[in-house]
Amino acid sequence: HSSLSLPLPELLASVVHGATLGATAFLAGLVAFAALVWLPASRTEDIDQEKVLLLFCRWMWVSFGLLVVAGSVELPVYAVRASGETLSFGLLAEALLDTRVGLLWTARIGLALLVATTATYAARRRNPAYWWVAAVVATLLLITFTLQSHSVAEGGLLPFAADWLHVTAASVWVGGLLGFPILLIGPLRAMPEETRTKLLGRTVRRFSKVATVAVMSLLITGLYAILLHVPSLSALIGTPYGRALMVKLGLLVPLLAAGAINLIGRGREPFDRVVRFELILALGIFVATGFLTTLPPASAVSP
């Protein structure tokens, strides 16, 4: 693991886990976007809320499908990587039923299905409280990633809570990033220009408040994780974990800058193009996070 190049199984495991994390974050984040941003920002407008919310749910089901596909690749890759054996039905069954990763995989798929189902039910009801039920289930879903992280190995409540808060804050942030293109290509596009501008501006302002809290939580918990898992500068530079972390931080800087541009612009052009750029950067960050999860932490590796 001290080499800066990675064997193919570790490379594949990291990329697939990043895809799994990304799909889950978009699913959970869209729930947060509906509950925390869209419903409060649009409550005074005369619009078909059920239609808009069901559009969000359609993308939640797409995220769920991507999660199932990525997870269906991740589990066999884990089984082969952990055992060193050739993939077989028996090996896959053993990984699914007799390992912590397999149990978390099952729980993740089940909870993701419950999140999408609960959100769809909430979209068909006029009571916003149902969205908070979906949000609670989404937080349980995100815990499955913390239970698979290095924080569990550290032991103690603080590392666990910090990792969960980090994943949750990331989901809230990127969920909003996905929520805006959904609105722009759907409901907002059909509105009169004046109404569209007013509603988009109000939604951006609301999201900016939520995103500010999320970003601050990300920075604080991220710094804590660095101090916990990277003991020195040489470990940061000389280990695969450290390099993956530098890539993640390198992508985070322009993502924060793009977010600041949209915060200042309040929904004005080039808002939609900047959001698309943010989404691409967010996907790269999830892939880098996949490496951070599957690689041993720098504190456990001699550079």
Backbone torsions as a table, in degrees:
resi	resn	phi	psi	omega
1	HIS	NA	-11.0	-178.8
2	SER	-76.4	-18.0	177.5
3	SER	-69.1	148.9	179.1
4	LEU	-82.4	-12.1	173.3
5	SER	-98.0	149.0	-174.4
6	LEU	-116.9	143.1	172.6
7	PRO	-61.9	155.7	-177.2
8	LEU	-57.1	-43.7	179.7
9	PRO	-59.1	-40.6	179.2
10	GLU	-69.8	-38.1	178.1
11	LEU	-62.0	-47.6	-179.2
12	LEU	-65.2	-42.4	179.8
13	ALA	-60.4	-41.1	-178.1
14	SER	-67.7	-45.3	-178.7
15	VAL	-64.6	-44.4	-178.0
16	VAL	-66.7	-39.7	178.2
17	HIS	-65.9	-36.4	175.6
18	GLY	-62.6	-39.6	177.0
19	ALA	-65.4	-40.0	177.0
20	THR	-61.9	-45.1	179.1
21	LEU	-63.4	-43.3	-179.4
22	GLY	-62.6	-45.5	179.5
23	ALA	-62.1	-40.9	179.5
24	THR	-67.7	-40.6	-179.9
25	ALA	-63.9	-40.2	177.9
26	PHE	-65.8	-40.4	178.4
27	LEU	-62.0	-53.2	-179.7
28	ALA	-66.9	-37.2	-177.7
29	GLY	-68.1	-33.1	177.2
30	LEU	-67.3	-34.0	174.2
31	VAL	-62.0	-46.8	178.7
32	ALA	-62.3	-39.6	-179.9
33	PHE	-63.1	-42.8	178.9
34	ALA	-64.0	-44.6	-174.8
35	ALA	-76.4	-42.2	-171.9
36	LEU	-92.7	-25.6	-172.2
37	VAL	-116.3	-62.2	-170.0
38	TRP	-66.2	-51.3	-176.7
39	LEU	-61.3	-45.6	176.9
40	PRO	-65.8	-36.3	-175.4
41	ALA	-75.2	-26.5	-172.7
42	SER	-108.7	6.2	-172.7
43	ARG	-64.5	-24.8	-178.1
44	THR	-89.9	-3.9	-177.6
45	GLU	-93.4	147.1	178.1
46	ASP	-89.3	82.8	-179.1
47	ILE	-132.6	162.0	179.0
48	ASP	-81.1	91.0	-175.6
49	GLN	-63.3	-38.4	-178.3
50	GLU	-60.4	-40.6	179.7
51	LYS	-63.1	-44.0	-179.3
52	VAL	-65.9	-46.4	-177.1
53	LEU	-67.4	-35.2	176.3
54	LEU	-67.7	-29.1	174.7
55	LEU	-66.5	-41.5	173.3
56	PHE	-57.6	-44.5	-177.9
57	CYS	-63.5	-35.5	177.8
58	ARG	-59.1	-40.6	178.6
59	TRP	-74.4	-27.2	173.2
60	MET	-64.6	-40.4	178.2
61	TRP	-67.7	-33.4	174.3
62	VAL	-63.4	-44.4	177.9
63	SER	-61.6	-40.3	177.6
64	PHE	-61.9	-42.7	178.0
65	GLY	-61.7	-41.6	177.6
66	LEU	-64.3	-37.2	177.5
67	LEU	-62.8	-43.7	179.3
68	VAL	-62.9	-43.7	-179.9
69	VAL	-63.9	-49.7	-179.7
70	ALA	-63.6	-41.3	179.1
71	GLY	-65.4	-33.3	179.5
72	SER	-70.2	-20.4	173.3
73	VAL	-89.1	-38.4	-175.2
74	GLU	-62.4	-42.8	-175.5
75	LEU	-65.2	-47.3	176.0
76	PRO	-61.8	-37.8	178.2
77	VAL	-62.5	-43.1	177.4
78	TYR	-61.5	-43.8	-177.7
79	ALA	-60.4	-44.6	-179.8
80	VAL	-69.1	-42.8	-177.6
81	ARG	-66.5	-39.2	-176.7
82	ALA	-76.2	-32.8	-174.9
83	SER	-97.7	-26.4	-175.0
84	GLY	75.4	8.8	-178.8
85	GLU	-99.5	167.7	174.8
86	THR	-74.4	141.6	-177.6
87	LEU	-63.4	133.4	176.0
88	SER	-146.0	167.1	179.7
89	PHE	-62.1	-40.3	179.6
90	GLY	-63.7	-42.2	179.1
91	LEU	-65.1	-41.3	179.6
92	LEU	-65.1	-42.2	178.6
93	ALA	-63.3	-39.5	178.6
94	GLU	-64.4	-42.9	179.0
95	ALA	-64.3	-37.0	-177.5
96	LEU	-72.7	-41.7	-170.0
97	LEU	-97.8	-25.1	-169.8
98	ASP	-117.2	8.4	179.7
99	THR	-124.9	156.3	177.7
100	ARG	-64.5	-38.3	179.0
101	VAL	-62.1	-41.2	179.3
102	GLY	-65.5	-41.5	178.8
103	LEU	-66.4	-39.5	177.0
104	LEU	-67.5	-35.7	177.0
105	TRP	-61.0	-46.6	179.8
106	THR	-62.7	-45.9	179.1
107	ALA	-62.1	-39.2	-178.6
108	ARG	-63.8	-46.3	180.0
109	ILE	-64.2	-43.5	-179.8
110	GLY	-63.5	-44.7	-180.0
111	LEU	-68.5	-37.4	177.5
112	ALA	-63.4	-41.0	176.3
113	LEU	-61.6	-41.1	179.6
114	LEU	-66.9	-38.4	177.9
115	VAL	-61.7	-50.0	-178.5
116	ALA	-63.7	-39.0	179.9
117	THR	-67.8	-44.9	179.9
118	THR	-64.1	-40.4	178.6
119	ALA	-64.9	-40.1	178.2
120	THR	-63.7	-40.4	175.7
121	TYR	-63.0	-43.2	-179.8
122	ALA	-62.6	-36.8	-178.8
123	ALA	-64.4	-27.4	-178.5
124	ARG	-89.9	-2.1	178.3
125	ARG	-113.3	150.2	-178.2
126	ARG	-88.5	-1.6	-179.2
127	ASN	-91.3	112.1	-179.0
128	PRO	-61.5	-17.4	-178.4
129	ALA	-59.6	-29.3	179.7
130	TYR	-63.1	-29.6	178.8
131	TRP	-68.3	-29.9	177.8
132	TRP	-72.0	-30.3	173.4
133	VAL	-63.5	-45.0	177.6
134	ALA	-62.1	-36.5	179.8
135	ALA	-66.2	-39.0	178.4
136	VAL	-63.8	-43.5	177.9
137	VAL	-63.0	-37.1	178.9
138	ALA	-63.5	-37.1	177.7
139	THR	-66.0	-36.9	175.4
140	LEU	-64.5	-38.0	177.5
141	LEU	-60.2	-43.6	-177.7
142	LEU	-68.7	-25.9	177.7
143	ILE	-62.4	-27.4	179.7
144	THR	-62.1	-27.1	177.0
145	PHE	-78.2	-38.8	177.2
146	THR	-62.8	-37.9	178.3
147	LEU	-67.1	-13.7	178.6
148	GLN	-106.4	6.9	-175.1
149	SER	-94.9	174.6	177.2
150	HIS	-69.6	-17.6	-178.3
151	SER	-63.8	-31.7	178.8
152	VAL	-64.1	-39.9	179.8
153	ALA	-66.3	-29.3	179.4
154	GLU	-67.4	-31.1	-178.1
155	GLY	77.2	157.9	178.9
156	GLY	92.9	158.4	-176.5
157	LEU	-76.0	-38.1	-174.2
158	LEU	-62.2	-49.8	177.5
159	PRO	-59.5	-39.5	179.4
160	PHE	-63.8	-50.0	-177.8
161	ALA	-64.0	-38.8	-179.8
162	ALA	-65.3	-42.1	179.1
163	ASP	-65.4	-44.1	179.0
164	TRP	-62.0	-42.9	179.1
165	LEU	-63.8	-36.4	179.0
166	HIS	-63.0	-48.0	-179.9
167	VAL	-65.5	-40.6	-179.9
168	THR	-65.0	-44.9	179.8
169	ALA	-63.1	-40.3	177.7
170	ALA	-62.7	-40.3	-179.6
171	SER	-66.3	-42.9	178.6
172	VAL	-61.3	-41.0	-178.7
173	TRP	-67.3	-56.2	-174.7
174	VAL	-72.5	-24.5	174.4
175	GLY	-61.5	-38.8	176.0
176	GLY	-67.5	-37.4	178.0
177	LEU	-60.8	-37.2	177.4
178	LEU	-77.0	-31.4	-178.7
179	GLY	-62.8	-36.2	-177.7
180	PHE	-66.4	-47.4	175.7
181	PRO	-59.3	-35.4	177.7
182	ILE	-61.2	-42.9	178.6
183	LEU	-68.1	-40.9	-174.3
184	LEU	-69.9	-34.7	-179.7
185	ILE	-89.5	-6.9	-178.0
186	GLY	-118.7	-104.1	-171.1
187	PRO	-58.8	-44.5	-175.4
188	LEU	-68.7	-29.2	-176.8
189	ARG	-64.1	-31.8	-176.4
190	ALA	-87.0	-5.0	-176.9
191	MET	-83.4	155.7	170.3
192	PRO	-57.8	149.3	-173.2
193	GLU	-56.5	-43.7	-177.5
194	GLU	-65.5	-44.4	179.1
195	THR	-65.2	-41.8	-179.7
196	ARG	-60.7	-47.4	-178.4
197	THR	-62.9	-43.5	-179.0
198	LYS	-64.5	-46.3	-177.2
199	LEU	-69.8	-40.0	178.6
200	LEU	-64.2	-42.5	179.0
201	GLY	-61.5	-41.4	179.1
202	ARG	-66.6	-38.2	179.7
203	THR	-68.4	-40.6	178.1
204	VAL	-63.8	-42.3	179.1
205	ARG	-62.7	-42.5	179.0
206	ARG	-64.6	-43.9	-179.9
207	PHE	-65.4	-35.3	-179.2
208	SER	-60.7	-39.1	178.0
209	LYS	-65.3	-44.9	179.3
210	VAL	-65.3	-43.9	-177.4
211	ALA	-66.3	-34.2	178.9
212	THR	-61.4	-45.1	177.4
213	VAL	-63.0	-42.5	-179.3
214	ALA	-63.8	-44.5	-178.8
215	VAL	-65.6	-42.0	177.4
216	MET	-61.3	-40.8	177.3
217	SER	-64.1	-40.4	177.9
218	LEU	-61.0	-46.4	-177.0
219	LEU	-65.4	-42.5	-178.5
220	ILE	-67.2	-48.6	-179.0
221	THR	-70.2	-31.7	176.7
222	GLY	-66.4	-42.1	177.1
223	LEU	-62.8	-40.3	178.2
224	TYR	-62.1	-42.2	179.8
225	ALA	-64.2	-38.3	178.5
226	ILE	-63.4	-46.0	179.2
227	LEU	-63.8	-30.3	-177.2
228	LEU	-78.0	-38.7	-169.8
229	HIS	-110.0	-11.7	-178.7
230	VAL	-122.4	99.3	-172.1
231	PRO	-76.9	-18.3	-174.8
232	SER	-156.7	167.4	177.4
233	LEU	-65.4	-38.1	179.1
234	SER	-64.1	-34.0	176.9
235	ALA	-69.0	-33.4	177.9
236	LEU	-67.2	-40.7	-175.6
237	ILE	-85.9	-33.9	-167.6
238	GLY	-101.5	9.4	178.5
239	THR	-126.2	152.8	175.7
240	PRO	-57.4	-38.4	178.5
241	TYR	-61.2	-46.1	-179.9
242	GLY	-62.7	-39.3	179.3
243	ARG	-68.2	-39.2	176.3
244	ALA	-62.2	-37.6	178.0
245	LEU	-65.6	-41.2	178.7
246	MET	-64.5	-37.5	176.2
247	VAL	-62.9	-45.2	179.5
248	LYS	-60.1	-45.5	179.5
249	LEU	-65.9	-36.5	178.7
250	GLY	-64.7	-33.6	177.0
251	LEU	-78.6	-28.7	-177.8
252	LEU	-68.4	-34.9	-177.4
253	VAL	-60.8	-54.0	177.7
254	PRO	-66.4	-27.2	176.7
255	LEU	-65.1	-42.8	176.6
256	LEU	-65.2	-38.4	179.3
257	ALA	-65.3	-42.5	178.5
258	ALA	-63.7	-39.9	177.3
259	GLY	-62.8	-38.4	178.0
260	ALA	-64.8	-37.9	178.2
261	ILE	-61.5	-45.3	-179.9
262	ASN	-69.9	-31.4	176.9
263	LEU	-64.3	-42.8	179.4
264	ILE	-69.3	-39.2	-176.8
265	GLY	-73.3	-22.1	177.6
266	ARG	56.1	38.5	176.0
267	GLY	94.4	-3.7	178.3
268	ARG	-80.2	161.7	179.5
269	GLU	-56.4	144.6	3.6
270	PRO	-94.6	56.4	-174.0
271	PHE	-53.6	-50.2	-174.3
272	ASP	-65.6	-37.5	179.5
273	ARG	-69.3	-38.8	178.8
274	VAL	-66.0	-39.2	178.4
275	VAL	-62.7	-42.2	177.8
276	ARG	-61.7	-40.2	176.8
277	PHE	-62.8	-41.3	178.1
278	GLU	-61.7	-40.3	-179.3
279	LEU	-64.1	-40.2	178.4
280	ILE	-63.4	-43.8	177.7
281	LEU	-63.3	-39.7	179.9
282	ALA	-62.5	-39.9	177.7
283	LEU	-62.3	-40.9	176.6
284	GLY	-62.5	-37.9	178.6
285	ILE	-65.6	-38.6	178.7
286	PHE	-65.7	-37.9	177.1
287	VAL	-64.2	-44.7	177.8
288	ALA	-61.0	-37.9	177.8
289	THR	-65.9	-33.7	175.2
290	GLY	-59.5	-38.9	175.8
291	PHE	-66.1	-41.6	-179.3
292	LEU	-63.7	-29.0	-179.2
293	THR	-80.3	-40.3	-174.4
294	THR	-87.6	-24.1	177.8
295	LEU	-84.0	150.3	174.8
296	PRO	-66.5	143.3	-179.8
297	PRO	-62.4	155.1	-177.7
298	ALA	-60.6	-28.1	179.7
299	SER	-67.8	-17.5	-178.7
300	ALA	-101.1	1.3	-174.5
301	VAL	-123.6	137.8	174.6
302	SER	-89.0	120.5	-178.3
303	PRO	-60.1	NA	NA
